[in-house]
Amino acid sequence: MDALAFGGTLVLWALRRVMIQRRLWRSGLRAEGEVTDVEETDVRINGRRSWRFGYRYVDHNGRSHTGMSGHLSFRAATAHKVGDRGEVRYDARHPEHSLWAESL
């Protein structure tokens, strides 16, 4: 029963994250972001370690925030270098909710 509860919690967490990302794609405010780091994670997908990159951006109130990409392949993550710039979308009410939209 504990495994079922744990699994259900993970599914709900993932679903919430997907819903936030969809909303940000559709109606998030745009900001210029900058890649701050690229790192290997402890997560394995199909037997291979995943990677991700961190970024920072400034919201419409002039406050600085950081974000993290989702889990990526080595090739996708290392296509981003520290200092690269790209578009970030963030929630006006909760600017800490963001996603990396694309590289510039």
C-alpha positions as CSV (number, residue, x, y, z in Angstrom):
1,M,0.0,0.0,0.0
2,D,2.9,2.4,0.8
3,A,4.3,1.9,-2.7
4,L,0.9,2.8,-4.2
5,A,0.7,6.0,-2.2
6,F,4.3,6.9,-3.1
7,G,3.6,6.2,-6.8
8,G,0.4,8.2,-6.7
9,T,2.2,11.2,-5.2
10,L,4.9,11.0,-7.9
11,V,2.2,11.0,-10.6
12,L,0.4,14.0,-9.1
13,W,3.7,15.9,-8.8
14,A,4.6,15.2,-12.4
15,L,1.1,16.1,-13.6
16,R,1.3,19.4,-11.7
17,R,4.7,20.2,-13.3
18,V,3.4,19.5,-16.8
19,M,0.3,21.7,-16.3
20,I,2.6,24.6,-15.1
21,Q,4.8,24.2,-18.1
22,R,1.9,24.2,-20.5
23,R,0.5,27.3,-19.0
24,L,3.9,29.0,-19.2
25,W,4.3,28.1,-22.9
26,R,0.9,29.6,-23.6
27,S,0.8,32.7,-21.4
28,G,4.1,33.1,-19.6
29,L,6.0,36.4,-19.6
30,R,9.1,36.5,-21.6
31,A,12.6,37.3,-20.3
32,E,16.1,36.8,-21.5
33,G,17.9,34.1,-19.6
34,E,21.5,33.1,-19.3
35,V,22.9,29.6,-18.8
36,T,24.8,29.4,-15.5
37,D,25.9,25.7,-15.4
38,V,25.6,22.4,-17.2
39,E,25.7,19.3,-15.0
40,E,25.3,15.5,-15.0
41,T,22.6,14.2,-12.7
42,D,22.2,11.0,-10.7
43,V,19.0,10.1,-12.7
44,R,19.3,7.4,-15.3
45,I,17.0,7.1,-18.2
46,N,17.3,3.9,-20.3
47,G,20.5,3.2,-18.5
48,R,22.1,6.5,-19.3
49,R,22.7,9.4,-17.0
50,S,20.7,12.5,-17.7
51,W,22.0,16.0,-17.8
52,R,20.5,19.4,-17.1
53,F,21.5,23.0,-17.2
54,G,20.8,25.9,-14.8
55,Y,19.8,29.4,-15.9
56,R,19.0,32.8,-14.4
57,Y,16.7,35.6,-15.5
58,V,15.2,38.9,-14.2
59,D,11.5,39.2,-13.8
60,H,9.3,42.3,-14.6
61,N,9.9,43.6,-11.1
62,G,13.7,43.5,-11.5
63,R,14.2,40.5,-9.3
64,S,16.7,37.8,-10.2
65,H,15.6,34.2,-10.3
66,T,17.2,30.8,-11.2
67,G,15.7,27.9,-13.0
68,M,16.7,24.4,-14.1
69,S,16.0,22.6,-17.4
70,G,14.4,19.3,-17.3
71,H,16.4,16.1,-17.7
72,L,18.2,16.0,-21.0
73,S,20.5,13.7,-23.0
74,F,24.2,14.5,-22.9
75,R,24.1,15.9,-26.4
76,A,21.1,18.2,-25.7
77,A,22.4,19.5,-22.4
78,T,26.0,20.2,-23.7
79,A,24.6,22.1,-26.7
80,H,24.2,24.8,-24.0
81,K,27.3,26.5,-22.7
82,V,27.7,28.7,-19.7
83,G,26.9,32.3,-20.8
84,D,24.6,31.3,-23.6
85,R,21.4,33.3,-23.8
86,G,17.9,32.2,-24.4
87,E,14.2,32.9,-23.9
88,V,12.7,32.1,-20.5
89,R,9.0,32.1,-19.9
90,Y,7.8,32.7,-16.3
91,D,4.6,33.2,-14.4
92,A,3.8,36.9,-13.6
93,R,2.2,35.9,-10.2
94,H,4.9,33.3,-9.3
95,P,8.0,34.4,-11.1
96,E,10.0,31.5,-9.6
97,H,8.0,29.2,-11.9
98,S,9.8,29.3,-15.2
99,L,11.0,27.3,-18.2
100,W,13.7,27.7,-20.8
101,A,11.9,28.3,-24.0
102,E,14.6,28.5,-26.6
103,S,18.2,29.6,-27.3
104,L,18.7,32.9,-28.9
